[in-house]
Amino acid sequence: MAVMALLAVGCQNTPTPTNDSAQVVMNAILQRKSVRSYTSDTIATDVMENLLRAAMAAPSGRNIQPWSFVVLTDKNQYGDIFGNNFNLPMFEAAAKVVVICADTSVLLPPRENPNAEPIRQSNGTWRDDMGAVTENLLLAAEAHGLGACWTACYPYADRMEPVKKALGLPATVVPYSIIPIGHPAGTEQPKDKWDTSRIHYNHW
């Protein structure tokens, strides 16, 4: 039903894709907005699984897939987990909060010797991967008629340390982003960010 609703909404001043599948994707992208207020309605388990499935479909450098997810629902713990994070009231209002975590290391053979024994090494592309994961989650929430908001955790030490400690994250794992998700209580609208002056062909 949420997908059909998106098809009906459409986007003003944007070209119409040539098939229904493209329309659904474009609507989710162009209608996505940061939602910071939520109703008291819950999110079904299968819907939450769909959001996480979409997140894990993100591209990943060398297919390392450094992501893990901590789904939070016990609001009594939020004070300990989030410390003095100014977004705490928003987290408490959401139906669920997802902490998206990244392993900054990887166990792989050296690039220069792919047949060698795997060694623990730094993963240089984890930040890129996590941005893609976070965006996929936001788009999936939009497609399901839910509201979500990307709040940064990394690289702010005062936000990361309470989360890392409270959730017991391993030494090489960092909390990258914190995403509250719920049913929108307000009337937030997407921003039109289309700007042809930002487009260059063949040279700047």
N, C-alpha and C positions, 0 to 999 in steps of 0.2 A: 504493500500500500504506500509506503514512504517513497519508493521509486516512482510509482505512478503519479504521486503528488508532485514530485520534482519535474516530471515530464510536463505536467499541466502548468507549473509555475513559469518555466522558461526564464530567459534573461533578456532584458531590454537592450536594444542597440547592439546586439551580437548576432553574427550570422548563424543560420540554422544548419546544424550538421545534416548529413545526407541519410543517416539511418538512426533507428531508435537507440541502438547501443551507444553510438557517439553522443546522442542527445543526453542520455542518462549521465554519461561521464562528464560532459561539459557542464550540465546543470549542477552536479555535485561540486565541481571545481569553482564555478562562477558564483554559486549561491553560498559558498562557505563563508562563515563570519565568526568572529570571536564572541562567544556567548558567555556571559559572566553571572547570570541570574537563572535560577532553576526552580521548578516546581518540586513538590515532595514525591512525585511519581518515581517508581523504581524502574530499573532496566532489566529486562528478562535475560536469563543466563545465556540463551542461544544467541540473542542479539549481541551481548558482550563478546561472545566467542567469535561472532562474525567480524566485529571490529578488530579483534586481535589477529584474526586470520588475514585481514586486509593489511594490517601493519606488517606482518611477517612476509608479505608478498613484495616488500620493497626491494629495490636493487641493493647490491652489497659488493663492495670491492673484493675481488678474488673469491666471491661467494662465501666469505667468512661468517656472515650472519652473526654479528657480535651482540645482538640484542637479547634482553630478557625483560620481563614485565612483572611488576608487583601491583596487583589490583587490590585497592583498599576500600573497605566498607565500614570498618569499625571507627566511627568518628570520635570515640573516647580516646583513641590513640593519637589523633592528629596533632595535638599540642606537642607531644614528645617527638613525633616524626618530623614535623615541619618547623619546630622552634619558633623563631620570631618572623617567619615569612609573612609578609604583608598580605599575601593571597589567602591566608588561613580561613577567613570568613567565606570566601568563595569555595574553597575546598569542602568546608563543612556543609555548604548548601547543596553541593552536587550529590547525585545518586551514587556515583563511584568516582574514585580518583585512581588514575593509572600513573605509576612511576615508571618511566621508560629508562632502562639501565643499559649501559654499554660495557663490555669487556674490552679494555684498552690494549690487551695483549692477545696473542694467538699462538697456537702450537702448530707450526708448519715447517717444512724443509726450507732452508735458505733459498732465496730467489735464484742465486747464482749456481745452486746445486740442487735441483729439484728431486734428485734421487737419494739425497742424504737423509739421515735421521731427522725427524721433526725436532725443532727446538722452540723454547718459549721466547717470543720476540714481540716487539712493539707493533701494534696494528696502526699504521699511519692513516687509514681511511675511516676509522670508526666514527669520527664527527660527521662526515658526509653521509655515511649509512644511517646515522641516527636522525639526521634531518629528514631523510626520505621516509623513515619509519614513522616519525611523528606526523608528517603531513598525510601519509596514508591513513593513519588513525583518525585524523580530523576529517578527512574526506568521507571516510566510511560512516562516521557519526552524522555528518550532514546528510548522506544518502539515506540514513535510517530515521531522519526527522529529529535527530537529537542535537543538542548544543554542546560545544566543547570549546576549550580555550588553551592555547599553547602558552604555558608559563615556563620560563627558563629556570633550570636548577644549575647545571654546568654553565659557566665556569665560576660561579659565585660560591666561595668557600663557606660563607655564613649560611647558605641554603643547602649546600651539599653535605656538610659534616653531620648535621642532625639526622638527615635522611639516611646517610650511609651507616651511622651508628645504630639508629633505631631499627633499621631493617636488616642489620647484620650482613651488609654486602661484603663480598670478598675483596681482598686488597686491590686487585686490578680492575674492579668493577666500579663505575661511577654512575650516579643518578644524573641522567642527561636532561630530561624534561619531566614536568609534572602536569598531567592533563586531567582537569575536572570534566566530568561528563554527566549530563542530565537532560531532562526535558525542559526546553526553554520557557522561562517565565515572562520574558520581555518580548520586544518587537525589534530586536537588532536586525539590521539590514547589511548585506554585503557592500563593500566599497568597490566602486568602479576604478580599477587601477590601470586600465588600458591607456597606453601613452605611446603613440607612434614615434615620438622623438627619441625613445629609448632603443629603437631598432636601427641597426646598421647592416648594410649589405656589402660584402667583400672587403670593406675597410671601414675604419671609424668615421 
